[in-house]
């Protein structure tokens, strides 16, 4: 697992205008989507760990967005894929 700094505000950026990012109830693409986050949304990292999802081949990080805690692909908030 990679280390990141918890409590750091990061900006959601899908790289595609109009494409929202999925906030999920667990780390991994198979986890249920609980919210859809537009580009520019501020997300607060709440843990110091990045979790690797072998199904999608991506890292996920836990974040808080306006009081909703969930997991997002790390690359969407500027962390290593």
Order of alpha helices (4+ residues) and beta strands (2+ residues): beta-beta-beta-beta-beta-beta
